[in-house]
Amino acid sequence: MSEIAQKTCTPCRGGVPPMTAEESAEMLRQTPDWELFDDGKRIQRSIKFKDFAAAFAFVRLVSDLAESEGHHPDISFGWGYVTVSLQTHKIHGLHENDFIIAAKINRLGGMGAEDP
């Protein structure tokens, strides 16, 4: 299990610089299946599911996790897919919190996900 998944999100009050490309690349090693987007300012993962109900159930799990951590991703879903996107809006980039949530989402597994 990823070491970062053991951490808890801490409030980000802004004024903190976003992670550098090198820092983000290192954190990605601890969050398999996530990719950098928007010139390294956002990470994203898409997961396929067998149907709408399975995708929706996963969205509920991610929503509950995000609420408990106080760090909220952008989530889109539909029949057979969920896409989760993370960034820290206050700093217009990535913070360790984004990778903590990503690692915890990975721990949820693909509950109901289809094999690629």
SERO-4910 file (N, C-alpha, C, O; in steps of 0.05 Angstrom, whole numbers):
BEGIN
 pado doro    nc1    nc2    nc3   cac1   cac2   cac3    cc1    cc2    cc3    oc1    oc2    oc3
  Met    A     17    -24      0      0      0      0     18     25      0     39     25     13
  Ser    A      9     45    -14     24     70    -16     27     84     11      7     86     25
  Glu    A     51     93     16     56    108     41     39    133     42     29    141     64
  Ile    A     36    146     20     20    171     19     -9    166     27    -22    184     37
  Ala    A    -19    142     21    -47    136     28    -52    136     58    -74    136     67
  Gln    A    -30    134     74    -33    134    103    -36    162    115    -43    165    138
  Lys    A    -30    182     98    -32    210    108    -60    220    107    -78    208     95
  Thr    A    -64    243    119    -90    257    120    -86    285    107    -65    297    112
  Cys    A   -106    294     92   -104    320     80   -103    341    102   -117    339    122
  Thr    A    -87    362     96    -86    385    115    -97    409    100    -94    412     76
  Pro    A   -110    427    114   -121    451    101    -99    467     86    -78    472     97
  Cys    A   -106    475     62    -88    492     46   -100    519     45   -122    523     34
  Arg    A    -87    538     57    -98    565     59    -89    584     36    -95    608     37
  Gly    A    -76    573     16    -66    590     -5    -39    602      3    -30    599     25
  Gly    A    -27    615    -16     -1    627    -11     22    607    -11     45    615     -9
  Val    A     16    582    -15     35    561    -17     40    556    -46     21    554    -62
  Pro    A     65    553    -55     70    548    -83     61    520    -91     63    502    -75
  Pro    A     50    517   -115     43    490   -124     68    473   -127     91    484   -129
  Met    A     64    447   -128     87    429   -132    101    434   -159     88    443   -178
  Thr    A    126    430   -159    142    432   -184    136    407   -200    125    387   -191
  Ala    A    144    407   -225    141    384   -243    156    360   -232    146    337   -233
  Glu    A    179    364   -220    195    342   -209    181    330   -184    180    306   -182
  Glu    A    170    347   -167    155    338   -144    130    322   -152    124    301   -140
  Ser    A    116    332   -172     92    318   -181     99    291   -193     85    272   -189
  Ala    A    121    290   -208    130    265   -221    136    244   -199    130    221   -202
  Glu    A    149    253   -178    155    235   -156    130    225   -142    127    201   -136
  Met    A    111    242   -138     86    235   -125     70    216   -143     55    198   -133
  Leu    A     72    219   -169     57    201   -188     67    172   -185     51    154   -190
  Arg    A     92    168   -177    102    141   -172     86    127   -150     84    103   -149
  Gln    A     75    143   -132     60    132   -109     30    130   -115     14    121    -99
  Thr    A     22    140   -139     -6    140   -146    -10    128   -174    -16    143   -193
  Pro    A     -6    102   -177     -9     90   -203    -36     95   -216    -56     98   -203
  Asp    A    -36     97   -242    -60    101   -259    -69    130   -261    -89    135   -274
  Trp    A    -55    148   -247    -62    176   -249    -43    189   -269    -20    180   -272
  Glu    A    -52    210   -283    -36    224   -303    -37    254   -298    -56    264   -287
  Leu    A    -15    267   -306    -14    296   -304    -28    309   -328    -26    299   -350
  Phe    A    -42    331   -323    -55    346   -344    -50    376   -339    -41    383   -318
  Asp    A    -57    392   -358    -56    421   -356    -28    430   -347    -25    445   -328
  Asp    A     -8    421   -361     20    429   -355     28    423   -326     41    439   -314
  Gly    A     19    400   -316     26    392   -289     10    405   -267     19    405   -244
  Lys    A    -12    418   -274    -28    431   -253    -52    415   -243    -66    423   -225
  Arg    A    -55    391   -255    -79    375   -248    -72    345   -253    -56    339   -271
  Ile    A    -83    327   -237    -80    299   -242   -108    287   -247   -128    298   -237
  Gln    A   -109    266   -262   -135    254   -270   -132    224   -273   -111    214   -281
  Arg    A   -154    210   -267   -155    182   -272   -183    175   -282   -203    186   -272
  Ser    A   -185    157   -302   -211    147   -311   -212    117   -306   -192    103   -309
  Ile    A   -236    108   -298   -240     80   -292   -265     71   -306   -285     85   -306
  Lys    A   -264     47   -318   -287     36   -332   -302     17   -313   -290      3   -297
  Phe    A   -328     17   -315   -346      0   -299   -365    -15   -316   -368     -9   -340
  Lys    A   -377    -36   -305   -394    -53   -320   -421    -40   -328   -433    -48   -348
  Asp    A   -429    -20   -313   -454     -7   -319   -457     19   -303   -438     27   -289
  Phe    A   -479     33   -306   -483     58   -293   -484     55   -263   -472     72   -249
  Ala    A   -498     35   -253   -500     31   -224   -473     27   -211   -468     39   -189
  Ala    A   -456     12   -223   -429      8   -212   -413     34   -212   -399     40   -192
  Ala    A   -415     49   -233   -401     75   -235   -411     94   -213   -396    107   -199
  Phe    A   -438     95   -210   -450    112   -190   -442    104   -162   -437    121   -145
  Ala    A   -441     78   -156   -433     69   -130   -404     78   -124   -398     85   -101
  Phe    A   -387     76   -144   -359     85   -140   -358    115   -134   -343    124   -117
  Val    A   -374    131   -149   -375    160   -144   -384    166   -116   -373    184   -103
  Arg    A   -402    151   -105   -411    155    -77   -388    149    -58   -384    164    -39
  Leu    A   -373    128    -63   -350    122    -46   -329    144    -47   -318    153    -26
  Val    A   -323    154    -71   -303    176    -74   -314    201    -61   -299    215    -48
  Ser    A   -339    206    -64   -351    230    -51   -349    229    -21   -342    249     -8
  Asp    A   -355    206     -9   -353    203     20   -325    206     29   -319    219     49
  Leu    A   -306    194     15   -278    197     21   -269    226     20   -256    237     38
  Ala    A   -276    240     -2   -268    268     -5   -280    285     17   -266    303     28
  Glu    A   -304    281     24   -317    296     45   -302    292     72   -298    311     87
  Ser    A   -295    267     78   -281    261    103   -254    274    104   -244    280    126
  Glu    A   -241    278     81   -214    290     79   -215    320     76   -195    334     79
  Gly    A   -239    331     69   -241    359     65   -227    369     40   -218    392     38
  His    A   -225    351     20   -211    358     -5   -228    345    -28   -231    321    -29
  His    A   -238    362    -45   -260    354    -63   -252    354    -92   -245    375   -104
  Pro    A   -252    330   -105   -245    328   -133   -268    336   -151   -291    339   -143
  Asp    A   -261    340   -176   -282    342   -197   -286    314   -207   -268    299   -213
  Ile    A   -312    306   -208   -319    279   -216   -339    280   -239   -359    295   -237
  Ser    A   -334    265   -260   -354    262   -281   -358    232   -284   -340    216   -281
  Phe    A   -383    225   -291   -389    196   -294   -413    193   -312   -428    212   -317
  Gly    A   -416    169   -321   -438    162   -338   -439    131   -340   -427    117   -323
  Trp    A   -453    121   -359   -456     92   -362   -428     80   -367   -417     83   -388
  Gly    A   -418     66   -347   -394     51   -350   -368     66   -346   -347     55   -353
  Tyr    A   -368     90   -336   -342    104   -331   -344    124   -309   -366    135   -303
  Val    A   -321    129   -296   -318    151   -277   -291    164   -283   -271    150   -287
  Thr    A   -291    190   -284   -266    205   -286   -264    224   -262   -282    240   -257
  Val    A   -241    222   -249   -235    238   -225   -212    257   -232   -191    247   -241
  Ser    A   -215    282   -226   -195    302   -232   -189    317   -206   -207    325   -191
  Leu    A   -163    321   -200   -155    334   -175   -135    356   -180   -117    354   -197
  Gln    A   -140    378   -166   -121    400   -164   -129    417   -140   -152    416   -131
  Thr    A   -111    433   -130   -117    451   -108   -122    478   -120   -103    492   -128
  His    A   -147    486   -121   -155    511   -134   -142    536   -121   -135    555   -135
  Lys    A   -139    535    -95   -127    559    -81    -99    565    -90    -91    589    -89
  Ile    A    -84    545    -99    -57    551   -108    -54    547   -138    -31    549   -149
  His    A    -76    541   -152    -76    538   -181    -56    517   -190    -41    521   -210
  Gly    A    -55    495   -176    -37    473   -183    -40    450   -164    -61    447   -151
  Leu    A    -19    434   -162    -20    410   -146     -7    414   -119     13    428   -116
  His    A    -18    401    -99     -9    401    -71     -8    372    -63    -20    355    -75
  Glu    A      6    366    -42      8    339    -32    -21    327    -27    -25    304    -31
  Asn    A    -40    344    -18    -67    335    -13    -79    321    -38    -94    301    -35
  Asp    A    -73    331    -61    -84    319    -86    -75    290    -89    -90    273    -97
  Phe    A    -50    286    -82    -39    259    -85    -48    241    -62    -50    216    -65
  Ile    A    -53    252    -38    -64    236    -16    -91    225    -24    -96    201    -21
  Ile    A   -108    243    -35   -135    234    -43   -132    214    -66   -147    194    -66
  Ala    A   -115    219    -85   -111    200   -107   -103    172    -97   -114    152   -106
  Ala    A    -84    171    -78    -76    145    -67    -98    132    -53   -101    107    -54
  Lys    A   -114    147    -38   -137    135    -24   -159    126    -43   -172    106    -38
  Ile    A   -163    140    -65   -181    131    -85   -171    105    -97   -187     86   -102
  Asn    A   -145    103   -102   -134     77   -111   -139     55    -92   -144     32   -100
  Arg    A   -138     61    -66   -144     40    -46   -172     30    -47   -178      7    -40
  Leu    A   -191     47    -56   -218     39    -59   -220     16    -79   -239      1    -80
  Gly    A   -199     15    -96   -199     -5   -116   -218      3   -138   -229     25   -138
  Gly    A   -222    -15   -156   -242     -9   -177   -268    -23   -171   -280    -35   -188
  Met    A   -277    -21   -146   -301    -35   -138   -322    -35   -160   -335    -15   -164
  Gly    A   -324    -57   -173   -342    -59   -196   -330    -51   -222   -343    -52   -243
  Ala    A   -304    -44   -222   -290    -35   -247   -286    -60   -264   -282    -82   -255
  Glu    A   -285    -54   -290   -279    -75   -309   -249    -76   -313   -235    -56   -310
  Asp    A   -239    -99   -320   -211   -101   -327   -205    -87   -353   -222    -88   -371
  Pro    A   -182    -73   -355   -177    -58   -379   -175    -76   -403   -170    -67   -426
***
